[in-house]
């Protein structure tokens, strides 16, 4: 079981409270988590990553185990603590402005 914490605006869009749990077979990567998330919550398609390129949106960041994983390859396995469900994958909407 993979735990994912979404930013508030995406929790509202997906109509979920708190963290999301996903069951994923196979390697646990950013891509497999986002694929499973978008299958379960299709309203999130295009909000976290681009529809066609599947690249992360500029103001979205990924964190886990106190590490910024935003620039890691999407097919790289996530930390073991995320894969075993002891730590969540955090999807964070970055803030910008002055």
Secondary structure, DSSP 8 states (H G I E B T S, - for coil): -EEEE--HHHHHHHT--S-EEE---S--BHHHHHHHHHHH-GGGTTTSB-TTT--B-TTEEEEETTEE-TTS-TTSB--HHHHTTSS-EEEEE-----
